Amino acid sequence: MLAKENPDNRILIANYGGIPPLVQLLSCQDSRIQEHTVTALLNLSIDETNKRLVAREGAIPAIIEILQNGTDEARENSAAALFSLSILDENKVLIGGLNGIRPLVYLLQNGTVRGKKDAATALFNLSLNQTNKSRAIKAGIIPALLCLLEENNLGMVDEALSILLLLASHPEGRNETGRLSFIKTLVRIIRNGTPKNKECATSVLLELGLNNSSIILAALQYGVYEHLAELAKNGTNRAQRKANSLLHHMSKYEHIP
């Protein structure tokens, strides 16, 4: 609680040597103690210097262990802690190398609503690293993200599309996301989504289409052109830019009206 809302307390607790004993408590067999410990480290890791200290004390393997085997709340807070720690590039590498991505993908597929959201934010950060993109794809992240696009009640379309946009810049990601059913889903979101949904879906379609003419042709067959023309006029600023880029790219294809 002391570390939750007070930045000065986060520094004080670390300066008085609070992080090493907390890291040792992560391996305690009592699930409630595990839960409180991982939450304390999550709160302490909001501080930039503490992110390094927590990782240096060897917390990441233990946090990943709790992510795999802890209570629901402990798993959610472990995912949130990995998100916080992964803001540092060196920790992105560590978490990926210690096999932290697969249990995050599992949580994204099977967790509570909050668990899914915590996993998604952590996976977004980790996927900024090129090697981690490959690890996430091998762990089955793309089918998990495609499921989120269909589950409207979760409200995670933007999160899923943001991660898919990162993965679409990776050759393995392009291969998996280039399926016709996914292109159809993107066109549906561009047609019916919220302004932010439309912006994200257009960005993904542009990333995929620049590398693959068959994706552009499929999107045209699904009727994307008129929706992009509308978006280029009335979308968010970023959506207008992306829609115009796509329309310009599509103008190379003769059969466009």
C-alpha positions as CSV (number, residue, x, y, z in Angstrom):
1,M,0.0,0.0,0.0
2,L,2.9,2.4,0.8
3,A,4.3,1.9,-2.7
4,K,1.0,2.1,-4.5
5,E,0.4,5.8,-4.8
6,N,3.5,7.6,-3.4
7,P,6.5,7.9,-5.7
8,D,8.8,8.9,-2.8
9,N,7.9,5.8,-0.8
10,R,8.9,3.6,-3.8
11,I,12.4,5.2,-3.7
12,L,12.6,5.0,0.1
13,I,11.6,1.3,0.3
14,A,14.2,0.4,-2.4
15,N,16.9,2.6,-0.7
16,Y,16.3,0.8,2.6
17,G,16.9,-2.6,1.0
18,G,13.2,-3.6,0.6
19,I,13.5,-5.2,-2.8
20,P,15.8,-8.3,-2.1
21,P,13.7,-9.7,0.7
22,L,10.5,-9.2,-1.4
23,V,12.1,-11.1,-4.2
24,Q,12.9,-14.0,-1.9
25,L,9.3,-14.0,-0.7
26,L,8.1,-14.7,-4.3
27,S,9.0,-18.3,-3.8
28,C,7.0,-18.7,-0.6
29,Q,4.4,-21.5,-0.9
30,D,1.6,-19.5,0.7
31,S,-0.5,-18.2,-2.2
32,R,-1.7,-15.1,-0.4
33,I,1.9,-14.1,0.5
34,Q,2.9,-14.6,-3.2
35,E,0.0,-12.5,-4.3
36,H,0.9,-9.6,-2.0
37,T,4.6,-9.8,-2.8
38,V,4.1,-9.7,-6.6
39,T,1.8,-6.8,-6.1
40,A,4.3,-4.9,-3.9
41,L,7.0,-5.5,-6.6
42,L,4.6,-4.3,-9.3
43,N,4.0,-1.1,-7.4
44,L,7.7,-0.6,-6.6
45,S,8.6,-1.2,-10.3
46,I,6.6,1.9,-11.4
47,D,9.8,3.7,-10.5
48,E,12.3,3.6,-13.3
49,T,15.4,2.8,-11.2
50,N,13.4,0.1,-9.4
51,K,12.7,-1.7,-12.6
52,R,16.4,-2.4,-12.9
53,L,16.8,-3.3,-9.3
54,V,13.9,-5.8,-9.3
55,A,15.3,-7.5,-12.4
56,R,18.8,-7.5,-11.1
57,E,17.7,-9.3,-7.9
58,G,16.5,-12.2,-10.1
59,A,12.7,-11.5,-9.7
60,I,11.7,-12.2,-13.3
61,P,11.9,-16.1,-13.2
62,A,9.9,-16.1,-10.0
63,I,7.3,-13.7,-11.4
64,I,7.0,-16.0,-14.5
65,E,6.5,-19.0,-12.2
66,I,3.6,-17.2,-10.4
67,L,2.2,-16.2,-13.8
68,Q,2.0,-19.9,-14.6
69,N,0.9,-21.4,-11.3
70,G,-0.5,-18.6,-9.0
71,T,-4.0,-17.6,-8.0
72,D,-6.1,-15.6,-10.6
73,E,-5.2,-12.3,-8.9
74,A,-1.5,-13.3,-8.6
75,R,-1.4,-14.2,-12.2
76,E,-3.0,-10.9,-13.2
77,N,-0.5,-8.9,-11.1
78,S,2.4,-11.0,-12.4
79,A,1.4,-10.0,-16.0
80,A,1.1,-6.4,-14.9
81,A,4.5,-6.6,-13.2
82,L,6.1,-8.0,-16.4
83,F,4.4,-5.1,-18.3
84,S,6.0,-2.6,-16.0
85,L,9.4,-4.2,-16.0
86,S,9.3,-4.6,-19.8
87,I,9.3,-0.9,-20.4
88,L,13.1,-1.2,-20.1
89,D,14.6,-2.8,-23.3
90,E,17.0,-4.9,-21.4
91,N,14.1,-6.4,-19.5
92,K,12.2,-7.2,-22.7
93,V,15.2,-9.3,-23.7
94,L,15.3,-11.0,-20.2
95,I,11.6,-11.8,-20.1
96,G,11.6,-13.2,-23.6
97,G,14.7,-15.3,-22.9
98,L,13.3,-16.7,-19.7
99,N,10.2,-18.0,-21.5
100,G,7.8,-15.4,-20.1
101,I,5.9,-15.0,-23.4
102,R,4.1,-18.4,-23.6
103,P,2.4,-18.1,-20.2
104,L,1.3,-14.5,-21.1
105,V,-0.2,-15.8,-24.3
106,Y,-2.0,-18.5,-22.2
107,L,-3.4,-15.8,-19.9
108,L,-4.5,-13.8,-23.0
109,Q,-6.5,-16.9,-24.1
110,N,-7.8,-18.2,-20.8
111,G,-7.6,-15.5,-18.1
112,T,-10.2,-13.3,-16.5
113,V,-11.1,-10.1,-18.4
114,R,-8.6,-8.3,-16.3
115,G,-6.0,-11.0,-16.8
116,K,-6.5,-10.8,-20.6
117,K,-6.0,-7.0,-20.5
118,D,-2.8,-7.2,-18.3
119,A,-1.4,-9.9,-20.6
120,A,-2.2,-7.8,-23.7
121,T,-0.4,-4.8,-22.4
122,A,2.7,-6.9,-21.4
123,L,2.7,-8.7,-24.8
124,F,2.4,-5.4,-26.7
125,N,5.5,-4.1,-24.9
126,L,7.5,-7.3,-25.3
127,S,6.6,-7.5,-29.0
128,L,8.4,-4.2,-29.6
129,N,11.5,-6.5,-29.6
130,Q,12.0,-8.4,-32.9
131,T,13.1,-11.7,-31.3
132,N,10.1,-11.6,-29.0
133,K,7.7,-11.2,-32.0
134,S,8.9,-14.6,-33.2
135,R,8.5,-16.1,-29.7
136,A,5.0,-14.7,-29.4
137,I,4.0,-16.1,-32.8
138,K,5.4,-19.5,-32.0
139,A,3.5,-19.4,-28.7
140,G,0.2,-19.0,-30.6
141,I,-0.5,-15.3,-30.0
142,I,-2.1,-14.7,-33.4
143,P,-5.1,-17.1,-33.0
144,A,-5.6,-15.7,-29.5
145,L,-5.7,-12.1,-30.9
146,L,-8.1,-13.1,-33.6
147,C,-10.5,-14.5,-31.0
148,L,-10.4,-11.1,-29.2
149,L,-11.5,-9.4,-32.4
150,E,-14.6,-11.5,-32.4
151,E,-15.4,-11.0,-28.7
152,N,-17.1,-7.6,-28.8
153,N,-18.2,-7.7,-25.1
154,L,-14.5,-7.7,-24.0
155,G,-13.8,-4.3,-25.5
156,M,-10.2,-5.3,-26.5
157,V,-10.3,-4.8,-30.3
158,D,-7.9,-1.9,-30.2
159,E,-5.4,-3.8,-28.0
160,A,-5.6,-6.8,-30.3
161,L,-5.1,-4.7,-33.4
162,S,-2.2,-2.8,-31.9
163,I,-0.3,-6.0,-31.2
164,L,-1.3,-7.4,-34.7
165,L,0.2,-4.2,-36.2
166,L,3.5,-4.9,-34.5
167,L,3.5,-8.6,-35.6
168,A,2.6,-7.7,-39.2
169,S,6.0,-6.1,-39.5
170,H,7.6,-9.6,-39.0
171,P,7.7,-12.1,-41.9
172,E,6.2,-14.9,-39.8
173,G,3.5,-12.5,-38.6
174,R,2.6,-11.5,-42.1
175,N,2.3,-15.1,-43.1
176,E,-0.2,-15.9,-40.3
177,T,-2.2,-12.7,-40.6
178,G,-2.5,-12.8,-44.4
179,R,-5.4,-15.2,-44.3
180,L,-8.6,-14.2,-46.1
181,S,-10.8,-14.6,-43.0
182,F,-8.6,-12.1,-41.2
183,I,-8.8,-9.6,-44.1
184,K,-12.6,-9.9,-44.1
185,T,-12.6,-9.2,-40.3
186,L,-10.4,-6.1,-40.9
187,V,-12.8,-4.8,-43.5
188,R,-15.8,-5.4,-41.2
189,I,-14.0,-3.4,-38.4
190,I,-13.2,-0.6,-40.9
191,R,-16.9,-0.5,-41.8
192,N,-18.5,-0.9,-38.4
193,G,-15.9,-0.2,-35.7
194,T,-15.4,2.8,-33.3
195,P,-13.2,5.6,-34.8
196,K,-10.2,4.1,-32.9
197,N,-11.0,0.6,-34.1
198,K,-11.2,1.8,-37.7
199,E,-7.9,3.6,-37.4
200,C,-6.1,0.5,-36.0
201,A,-7.7,-1.8,-38.6
202,T,-6.7,0.5,-41.4
203,S,-3.1,0.6,-40.1
204,V,-2.9,-3.2,-40.0
205,L,-4.4,-3.5,-43.5
206,L,-1.9,-1.0,-44.8
207,E,1.1,-2.8,-43.2
208,L,0.0,-6.1,-44.7
209,G,-1.1,-4.8,-48.1
210,L,2.2,-3.0,-48.8
211,N,3.9,-6.3,-48.9
212,N,1.2,-8.4,-50.5
213,S,-1.0,-7.5,-53.5
214,S,-3.3,-10.5,-53.0
215,I,-4.4,-8.9,-49.6
216,I,-5.2,-5.7,-51.3
217,L,-7.3,-7.5,-54.0
218,A,-9.1,-9.5,-51.3
219,A,-9.9,-6.4,-49.3
220,L,-11.2,-4.7,-52.5
221,Q,-13.4,-7.8,-53.1
222,Y,-14.8,-7.4,-49.6
223,G,-15.8,-3.8,-50.4
224,V,-13.2,-1.9,-48.5
225,Y,-12.8,0.9,-51.0
226,E,-15.9,2.9,-50.2
227,H,-15.3,2.6,-46.4
228,L,-11.7,3.9,-46.8
229,A,-12.9,6.8,-48.9
230,E,-15.3,7.7,-46.1
231,L,-12.6,7.3,-43.5
232,A,-10.2,9.5,-45.5
233,K,-12.8,12.3,-45.1
234,N,-14.2,11.7,-41.6
235,G,-11.8,9.5,-39.6
236,T,-9.4,10.5,-36.9
237,N,-6.2,12.3,-38.1
238,R,-4.2,9.1,-38.1
239,A,-7.0,7.1,-39.8
240,Q,-7.3,9.7,-42.5
241,R,-3.5,9.5,-43.2
242,K,-3.6,5.6,-43.3
243,A,-6.7,5.5,-45.4
244,N,-5.2,7.9,-47.9
245,S,-2.0,5.8,-48.1
246,L,-4.1,2.7,-48.7
247,L,-6.2,4.4,-51.4
248,H,-3.1,5.7,-53.1
249,H,-1.6,2.1,-53.0
250,M,-4.9,0.7,-54.3
251,S,-5.0,3.1,-57.2
252,K,-2.3,0.9,-58.8
253,Y,-4.9,-1.8,-59.3
254,E,-6.9,-1.2,-62.5
255,H,-10.3,-2.5,-61.6
256,I,-11.0,0.1,-58.9
257,P,-13.9,2.3,-59.7
